[in-house]
Amino acid sequence: GSAINRAMGTSIPHQIVKPEYLEAFRNDPQHPLRLALEANDVDHWLPRAPMHMYHCLGDQDVLFANSQVAYDNFVQDGSKQVVLVDPAPAADHGGCVPFSLLGAKEWFDSLKR
């Protein structure tokens, strides 16, 4: 990813898209990219087993809002067994990993008891 960002000159997606394309995307509910993104949504299914979603509020690479939207959709769709876990709120993307892995292992181990 960093090599691509260097080649593009930015890591901010809307800065690498032609303004007229971005305008068409913003204004057309049937825009092909919008339809492709909607087809790729993966947060409208109902977990059939307990699920913990680990994510840190300080992660700037994958925004916490993504996890919150998915969690909210699961709950809205009727799930009562999904938990959103923030194991280290101040941790960035890489810093969140060890806390999430340890938290997940602890949770999995608790299921074996």
Backbone as a printed PyTorch tensor [residue, N CA C, xyz], in Angstrom:
tensor([[[  0.7880,  -1.1910,   0.0000],
         [  0.0000,   0.0000,   0.0000],
         [  0.8340,   1.2610,   0.0000]],

        [[  1.9200,   1.2650,   0.7630],
         [  2.7240,   2.4910,   0.8350],
         [  3.3990,   2.7900,  -0.4980]],

        [[  3.7690,   1.7610,  -1.2590],
         [  4.3610,   1.9880,  -2.5820],
         [  3.3440,   2.6320,  -3.5180]],

        [[  2.1190,   2.1880,  -3.4410],
         [  1.0550,   2.7710,  -4.2730],
         [  0.8200,   4.2180,  -3.8500]],

        [[  0.7580,   4.4630,  -2.5420],
         [  0.5590,   5.8270,  -2.0690],
         [  1.6710,   6.7540,  -2.5410]],

        [[  2.9210,   6.2730,  -2.5070],
         [  4.0380,   7.0970,  -2.9880],
         [  3.8810,   7.3910,  -4.4710]],

        [[  3.5150,   6.3920,  -5.2460],
         [  3.3540,   6.5950,  -6.6910],
         [  2.2080,   7.5420,  -7.0100]],

        [[  1.1480,   7.4920,  -6.2050],
         [ -0.0130,   8.3470,  -6.4330],
         [  0.2140,   9.7600,  -5.8940]],

        [[  1.1410,   9.9010,  -4.9620],
         [  1.4110,  11.2040,  -4.3840],
         [  0.5180,  11.5400,  -3.1990]],

        [[ -0.3950,  10.6540,  -2.8570],
         [ -1.2880,  10.8740,  -1.7220],
         [ -1.9090,   9.5460,  -1.3200]],

        [[ -2.3780,   9.4930,  -0.0840],
         [ -3.1110,   8.3100,   0.3680],
         [ -4.5870,   8.6360,   0.5560]],

        [[ -4.9830,   9.8280,   0.1120],
         [ -6.3650,  10.2810,   0.2570],
         [ -7.1000,  10.0190,  -1.0550]],

        [[ -8.0090,   9.0240,  -1.0630],
         [ -8.6220,   8.5810,  -2.3210],
         [ -9.2470,   9.6730,  -3.1750]],

        [[ -9.9880,  10.5990,  -2.5720],
         [-10.6660,  11.5960,  -3.4190],
         [ -9.6850,  12.5430,  -4.1030]],

        [[ -8.4290,  12.5710,  -3.6710],
         [ -7.4400,  13.4300,  -4.3130],
         [ -6.8400,  12.8040,  -5.5690]],

        [[ -7.1180,  11.5300,  -5.8230],
         [ -6.5630,  10.8850,  -7.0160],
         [ -7.6290,  10.6000,  -8.0770]],

        [[ -8.8490,  11.0720,  -7.8240],
         [ -9.9550,  10.8420,  -8.7450],
         [-10.2570,  12.1510,  -9.4690]],

        [[-10.5200,  12.0480, -10.7640],
         [-10.8700,  13.2430, -11.5240],
         [-12.1040,  13.9010, -10.9080]],

        [[-12.0970,  15.2270, -10.7920],
         [-13.2160,  15.9310, -10.1540],
         [-14.5730,  15.6060, -10.7830]],

        [[-14.6250,  15.4740, -12.1090],
         [-15.9100,  15.1880, -12.7490],
         [-16.4210,  13.7860, -12.3980]],

        [[-15.5020,  12.8370, -12.2030],
         [-15.9050,  11.4900, -11.8040],
         [-16.4320,  11.5140, -10.3670]],

        [[-15.7320,  12.2140,  -9.5000],
         [-16.1540,  12.3320,  -8.1080],
         [-17.5190,  13.0090,  -8.0190]],

        [[-17.7250,  14.0480,  -8.8120],
         [-19.0150,  14.7430,  -8.8220],
         [-20.1310,  13.8140,  -9.2930]],

        [[-19.8650,  13.0210, -10.3420],
         [-20.8710,  12.0720, -10.8410],
         [-21.1930,  11.0380,  -9.7640]],

        [[-20.1730,  10.5540,  -9.0710],
         [-20.3770,   9.5820,  -7.9970],
         [-21.2480,  10.1710,  -6.8910]],

        [[-20.9410,  11.3960,  -6.5010],
         [-21.6910,  12.0440,  -5.4090],
         [-23.1570,  12.2780,  -5.7670]],

        [[-23.4380,  12.5290,  -7.0300],
         [-24.7840,  12.9520,  -7.4240],
         [-25.6500,  11.8690,  -8.0470]],

        [[-25.0780,  10.7360,  -8.3910],
         [-25.8390,   9.6940,  -9.0850],
         [-26.0100,   8.4730,  -8.1780]],

        [[-27.2170,   8.2540,  -7.6520],
         [-27.4340,   7.0910,  -6.7910],
         [-27.2230,   5.7600,  -7.5150]],

        [[-27.2390,   5.7690,  -8.8420],
         [-27.0280,   4.5530,  -9.6170],
         [-25.6360,   4.5010, -10.2500]],

        [[-24.7280,   5.3250,  -9.7670],
         [-23.3710,   5.3520, -10.3110],
         [-22.7620,   3.9510, -10.1940]],

        [[-22.0690,   3.4810, -11.2310],
         [-21.5070,   2.1140, -11.2060],
         [-20.6040,   1.8390,  -9.9910]],

        [[-19.7990,   2.8040,  -9.5890],
         [-18.9390,   2.5720,  -8.4210],
         [-19.7870,   2.4480,  -7.1530]],

        [[-20.8070,   3.2780,  -7.0130],
         [-21.6890,   3.1990,  -5.8570],
         [-22.3720,   1.8330,  -5.7970]],

        [[-22.8560,   1.3580,  -6.9550],
         [-23.5150,   0.0490,  -7.0010],
         [-22.5450,  -1.0730,  -6.6520]],

        [[-21.2990,  -0.9600,  -7.1380],
         [-20.2920,  -1.9780,  -6.8240],
         [-19.9610,  -1.9720,  -5.3380]],

        [[-19.8660,  -0.7960,  -4.7390],
         [-19.5890,  -0.7130,  -3.3010],
         [-20.7420,  -1.2990,  -2.4880]],

        [[-21.9710,  -1.0130,  -2.8990],
         [-23.1260,  -1.5740,  -2.1910],
         [-23.1680,  -3.0980,  -2.3220]],

        [[-22.8020,  -3.6100,  -3.4940],
         [-22.7790,  -5.0650,  -3.6890],
         [-21.7030,  -5.7180,  -2.8310]],

        [[-20.7000,  -4.9390,  -2.4540],
         [-19.5920,  -5.4480,  -1.6540],
         [-19.8250,  -5.2950,  -0.1590]],

        [[-20.9550,  -4.7200,   0.2520],
         [-21.2560,  -4.5950,   1.6750],
         [-21.2600,  -5.9790,   2.3230]],

        [[-20.6230,  -6.0750,   3.4780],
         [-20.5540,  -7.3670,   4.1550],
         [-21.0910,  -7.3090,   5.5790]],

        [[-21.8680,  -6.2790,   5.8830],
         [-22.3190,  -6.1400,   7.2630],
         [-23.8230,  -6.3250,   7.4300]],

        [[-24.4890,  -6.8540,   6.4420],
         [-25.9250,  -7.1340,   6.5790],
         [-26.1790,  -8.6320,   6.5150]],

        [[-25.6720,  -9.3250,   7.4990],
         [-25.9360, -10.7440,   7.6950],
         [-26.0560, -10.9370,   9.1940]],

        [[-26.6600, -11.9920,   9.5930],
         [-26.9090, -12.2070,  11.0170],
         [-25.9890, -13.3090,  11.5410]],

        [[-25.0360, -12.9530,  12.3970],
         [-24.1640, -13.9860,  12.9700],
         [-24.9910, -15.0410,  13.6960]],

        [[-24.6170, -16.2970,  13.4960],
         [-25.3290, -17.3970,  14.1580],
         [-24.5810, -17.9190,  15.3690]],

        [[-23.4470, -17.3340,  15.6500],
         [-22.6410, -17.7260,  16.8060],
         [-22.1410, -16.4470,  17.4690]],

        [[-21.7580, -16.5330,  18.7230],
         [-21.2010, -15.3410,  19.3790],
         [-20.0080, -14.8030,  18.5860]],

        [[-19.9000, -13.4880,  18.5320],
         [-18.8310, -12.8610,  17.7620],
         [-18.3200, -11.6400,  18.5100]],

        [[-17.0050, -11.5330,  18.6160],
         [-16.3720, -10.3350,  19.1550],
         [-15.6430,  -9.6520,  18.0070]],

        [[-15.8690,  -8.3630,  17.8700],
         [-15.2020,  -7.5550,  16.8480],
         [-14.2010,  -6.6550,  17.5690]],

        [[-12.9010,  -6.8460,  17.2900],
         [-11.8480,  -6.0840,  17.9450],
         [-11.4100,  -4.9380,  17.0430]],

        [[-11.3840,  -3.7390,  17.6320],
         [-10.9780,  -2.5660,  16.8820],
         [-10.6390,  -1.4610,  17.8650]],

        [[ -9.6000,  -0.6900,  17.5580],
         [ -9.1730,   0.3900,  18.4590],
         [ -9.6090,   1.7470,  17.9170]],

        [[-10.1220,   2.5580,  18.8030],
         [-10.6210,   3.8810,  18.4480],
         [ -9.5430,   4.7400,  17.7840]],

        [[ -8.2850,   4.5630,  18.1760],
         [ -7.1950,   5.3600,  17.6240],
         [ -6.6950,   4.9180,  16.2570]],

        [[ -7.2430,   3.8630,  15.7050],
         [ -6.8190,   3.3600,  14.3920],
         [ -7.2380,   4.3470,  13.3180]],

        [[ -6.2620,   4.9260,  12.6350],
         [ -6.5500,   5.8730,  11.5560],
         [ -6.4850,   5.2160,  10.1810]],

        [[ -6.0480,   3.9480,  10.1170],
         [ -5.9910,   3.2400,   8.8340],
         [ -7.3340,   2.6070,   8.5060]],

        [[ -7.9580,   2.0140,   9.4960],
         [ -9.3080,   1.4510,   9.3490],
         [-10.1370,   2.1220,  10.4350]],

        [[-10.9680,   3.0460,  10.0290],
         [-11.6810,   3.8710,  10.9990],
         [-12.6170,   3.0550,  11.8770]],

        [[-12.6510,   3.4240,  13.1550],
         [-13.5030,   2.7610,  14.1250],
         [-14.9640,   2.8070,  13.6830]],

        [[-15.3360,   3.8640,  12.9640],
         [-16.7200,   4.0060,  12.4850],
         [-17.1370,   2.8070,  11.6400]],

        [[-16.2180,   2.1900,  10.9130],
         [-16.5500,   1.0020,  10.1190],
         [-17.0560,  -0.1190,  11.0220]],

        [[-16.3510,  -0.3350,  12.1200],
         [-16.7650,  -1.3770,  13.0620],
         [-18.0820,  -1.0200,  13.7190]],

        [[-18.2450,   0.2500,  14.0500],
         [-19.4740,   0.6830,  14.7110],
         [-20.6850,   0.4960,  13.7920]],

        [[-20.5320,   0.8420,  12.5140],
         [-21.6370,   0.6620,  11.5530],
         [-21.9870,  -0.8130,  11.4240]],

        [[-20.9710,  -1.6610,  11.3080],
         [-21.2260,  -3.1010,  11.1960],
         [-21.9340,  -3.6110,  12.4520]],

        [[-21.4230,  -3.2170,  13.6200],
         [-22.0360,  -3.6310,  14.8810],
         [-23.4930,  -3.1700,  14.9440]],

        [[-23.7200,  -1.9120,  14.6350],
         [-25.0850,  -1.3690,  14.6750],
         [-26.0140,  -2.1350,  13.7340]],

        [[-25.5110,  -2.4950,  12.5560],
         [-26.3280,  -3.2670,  11.6100],
         [-26.6400,  -4.6570,  12.1590]],

        [[-25.6590,  -5.3050,  12.7650],
         [-25.8990,  -6.6310,  13.3500],
         [-26.9840,  -6.5460,  14.4230]],

        [[-26.8690,  -5.5510,  15.2980],
         [-27.8420,  -5.3940,  16.3820],
         [-29.2190,  -5.0530,  15.8060]],

        [[-29.2520,  -4.1410,  14.8430],
         [-30.5200,  -3.7590,  14.2170],
         [-31.1850,  -4.9520,  13.5450]],

        [[-30.3800,  -5.8360,  12.9810],
         [-30.9180,  -7.0150,  12.2960],
         [-31.2910,  -8.1340,  13.2680]],

        [[-31.0670,  -7.9190,  14.5790],
         [-31.5410,  -8.8690,  15.5700],
         [-30.4820,  -9.6470,  16.3190]],

        [[-29.2090,  -9.4230,  16.0490],
         [-28.1740, -10.1680,  16.7610],
         [-28.0610,  -9.6870,  18.1970]],

        [[-27.9880, -10.6380,  19.0970],
         [-27.7820, -10.3240,  20.5050],
         [-26.4600, -10.9080,  21.0000]],

        [[-25.6530, -11.4060,  20.0650],
         [-24.4280, -12.0850,  20.4830],
         [-23.1740, -11.4890,  19.8510]],

        [[-23.2550, -10.2220,  19.4400],
         [-22.0950,  -9.5280,  18.8740],
         [-21.6220,  -8.4890,  19.8710]],

        [[-20.3090,  -8.4550,  20.0960],
         [-19.7130,  -7.5030,  21.0210],
         [-18.6210,  -6.7430,  20.2800]],

        [[-18.6420,  -5.4250,  20.3810],
         [-17.5930,  -4.5820,  19.8140],
         [-16.6070,  -4.2800,  20.9270]],

        [[-15.3660,  -4.7160,  20.7590],
         [-14.3500,  -4.6120,  21.8000],
         [-13.2650,  -3.6360,  21.3630]],

        [[-12.9750,  -2.6680,  22.2100],
         [-11.8840,  -1.7200,  21.9800],
         [-10.8190,  -1.9980,  23.0360]],

        [[ -9.8460,  -2.8710,  22.7310],
         [ -8.8940,  -3.3050,  23.7600],
         [ -7.8490,  -2.2630,  24.1380]],

        [[ -7.6420,  -1.2560,  23.3010],
         [ -6.6350,  -0.2220,  23.5770],
         [ -7.0390,   1.0450,  22.8220]],

        [[ -7.9410,   1.8490,  23.3860],
         [ -8.5080,   2.9850,  22.6580],
         [ -7.4920,   3.9420,  22.0380]],

        [[ -6.3540,   4.1340,  22.6560],
         [ -5.3660,   5.0810,  22.1280],
         [ -4.4590,   4.4710,  21.0700]],

        [[ -4.5300,   3.1570,  20.8730],
         [ -3.6100,   2.4820,  19.9500],
         [ -3.9530,   2.7970,  18.5020]],

        [[ -2.8920,   2.9360,  17.6860],
         [ -3.0860,   3.1070,  16.2570],
         [ -3.2650,   1.7350,  15.6120]],

        [[ -3.2480,   1.6810,  14.2840],
         [ -3.5270,   0.4350,  13.5660],
         [ -2.5890,  -0.7020,  14.0120]],

        [[ -1.2910,  -0.4540,  13.9270],
         [ -0.3280,  -1.4830,  14.3060],
         [ -0.3120,  -1.7500,  15.7990]],

        [[ -0.5090,  -0.7130,  16.5960],
         [ -0.5040,  -0.8720,  18.0420],
         [ -1.7010,  -1.6390,  18.5670]],

        [[ -2.7570,  -1.6560,  17.8110],
         [ -3.9740,  -2.3590,  18.2200],
         [ -3.8350,  -3.8750,  18.0830]],

        [[ -2.9950,  -4.2930,  17.1690],
         [ -2.8930,  -5.7230,  16.8380],
         [ -2.5950,  -6.6030,  18.0440]],

        [[ -1.5390,  -6.3420,  18.8130],
         [ -1.2550,  -7.2690,  19.9150],
         [ -2.3790,  -7.3320,  20.9460]],

        [[ -2.9890,  -6.1910,  21.2470],
         [ -4.0870,  -6.1790,  22.2090],
         [ -5.2900,  -6.9580,  21.6820]],

        [[ -5.5530,  -6.8100,  20.3870],
         [ -6.6870,  -7.5230,  19.7810],
         [ -6.4220,  -9.0220,  19.7490]],

        [[ -5.2180,  -9.4110,  19.3700],
         [ -4.8910, -10.8340,  19.3180],
         [ -4.9640, -11.4710,  20.7020]],

        [[ -4.4100, -10.7850,  21.6950],
         [ -4.4670, -11.3210,  23.0580],
         [ -5.9100, -11.3810,  23.5620]],

        [[ -6.6880, -10.3540,  23.2650],
         [ -8.0880, -10.3650,  23.6650],
         [ -8.8680, -11.4830,  22.9980]],

        [[ -8.6240, -11.6780,  21.7140],
         [ -9.3170, -12.7440,  20.9850],
         [ -8.9200, -14.1120,  21.5320]],

        [[ -7.6220, -14.3020,  21.7970],
         [ -7.1790, -15.5860,  22.3500],
         [ -7.8300, -15.8440,  23.7050]],

        [[ -7.8600, -14.8220,  24.5530],
         [ -8.4800, -14.9730,  25.8690],
         [ -9.9590, -15.3370,  25.7230]],

        [[-10.6390, -14.6740,  24.7820],
         [-12.0620, -14.9720,  24.5810],
         [-12.2490, -16.3980,  24.0550]],

        [[-11.4510, -16.7880,  23.0510],
         [-11.5430, -18.1590,  22.5240],
         [-11.2690, -19.1760,  23.6130]],

        [[-10.2560, -18.9220,  24.4350],
         [ -9.9400, -19.8370,  25.5290],
         [-11.1210, -19.9540,  26.5070]],

        [[-11.8260, -18.8420,  26.7300],
         [-12.9580, -18.8800,  27.6470],
         [-14.1070, -19.7370,  27.0910]],

        [[-14.1830, -19.8580,  25.7990],
         [-15.2380, -20.6680,  25.1740],
         [-14.9670, -22.1630,  25.3420]],

        [[-13.7090, -22.5310,  25.5590],
         [-13.3460, -23.9410,  25.7260],
         [-13.6790, -24.4440,  27.1180]],

        [[-13.8530, -23.5240,  28.0650],
         [-14.0820, -23.9330,  29.4630],
         [-15.4830, -24.4150,  29.6690]]])
